[in-house]
Amino acid sequence: MAADLQDLAAAVLRELAAEPGPVSLPRLGKRLGQGASVLMRCLALMGDAPIGGMPGPGWVSLWQEDGRWVAQLTEAGRAQARALLSD
């Protein structure tokens, strides 16, 4: 993962960890100053879908709710966010 994408992934983990429930992509994008397409690429890499034959880390779940994309940390994502925040 490129350094800019790693920084964005860390920022996404921090933002999602601060929320008890799902966060809409427009809201997350506004907080992070990123467009939806950039966030979708980042979140896809943080999910559990295989990319290049390798499964992702499974840190986030992403789905549509009432026609809007939302994201939420999984338990693995919360553990990663705790590790990130303790550094």
C-alpha positions as CSV (number, residue, x, y, z in Angstrom):
1,M,0.0,0.0,0.0
2,A,1.4,3.4,-1.0
3,A,2.3,5.8,1.8
4,D,-0.6,8.3,0.9
5,L,-3.0,5.4,1.0
6,Q,-1.6,4.1,4.3
7,D,-2.1,7.6,5.8
8,L,-5.7,7.7,4.5
9,A,-6.4,4.2,5.8
10,A,-5.1,5.2,9.2
11,A,-7.4,8.3,9.1
12,V,-10.4,6.2,8.1
13,L,-9.7,3.8,10.9
14,R,-9.5,6.7,13.4
15,E,-12.8,8.3,12.1
16,L,-14.7,5.0,12.1
17,A,-13.4,4.0,15.6
18,A,-14.8,7.3,16.9
19,E,-18.3,6.2,15.8
20,P,-20.4,3.6,17.5
21,G,-22.3,2.7,14.3
22,P,-22.1,2.9,10.6
23,V,-21.0,6.2,8.9
24,S,-22.1,7.3,5.5
25,L,-19.5,7.8,2.9
26,P,-20.5,11.4,2.2
27,R,-20.1,12.2,5.9
28,L,-16.8,10.3,6.1
29,G,-15.5,12.1,3.0
30,K,-16.4,15.5,4.4
31,R,-14.6,14.8,7.6
32,L,-11.5,13.6,5.8
33,G,-11.6,16.0,2.8
34,Q,-11.8,13.1,0.3
35,G,-14.1,12.2,-2.5
36,A,-16.3,9.1,-2.4
37,S,-14.3,7.3,-5.2
38,V,-11.1,7.7,-3.2
39,L,-12.8,6.4,-0.1
40,M,-14.3,3.5,-1.9
41,R,-10.9,2.4,-3.2
42,C,-9.4,2.7,0.3
43,L,-12.3,0.9,1.9
44,A,-12.2,-1.9,-0.7
45,L,-8.5,-2.5,0.3
46,M,-9.5,-2.5,4.0
47,G,-12.4,-5.0,3.5
48,D,-12.2,-8.8,3.2
49,A,-12.6,-9.1,-0.6
50,P,-9.7,-10.8,-2.3
51,I,-7.5,-8.5,-4.4
52,G,-4.9,-10.2,-6.5
53,G,-5.7,-13.5,-5.0
54,M,-5.1,-12.4,-1.5
55,P,-7.9,-11.7,1.0
56,G,-8.1,-8.2,2.5
57,P,-7.6,-7.7,6.3
58,G,-11.3,-7.5,6.9
59,W,-11.1,-4.2,8.9
60,V,-14.3,-2.7,7.5
61,S,-17.7,-3.6,6.3
62,L,-19.2,-1.6,3.5
63,W,-22.8,-1.8,2.3
64,Q,-25.7,0.3,1.0
65,E,-28.4,1.5,3.4
66,D,-31.4,3.4,2.1
67,G,-29.5,4.1,-1.2
68,R,-26.4,5.4,0.6
69,W,-23.0,3.7,1.1
70,V,-22.1,3.3,4.7
71,A,-19.0,1.8,6.4
72,Q,-18.4,0.4,9.8
73,L,-15.4,-1.2,11.5
74,T,-15.4,-4.9,12.1
75,E,-13.9,-6.3,15.4
76,A,-10.6,-6.8,13.5
77,G,-10.8,-3.1,12.4
78,R,-11.5,-2.0,16.0
79,A,-8.4,-3.9,17.2
80,Q,-6.3,-2.4,14.4
81,A,-7.6,1.1,15.3
82,R,-6.8,0.5,19.0
83,A,-3.3,-0.5,18.0
84,L,-2.9,2.5,15.8
85,L,-4.2,4.9,18.5
86,S,-1.9,3.4,21.1
87,D,1.3,4.1,19.0
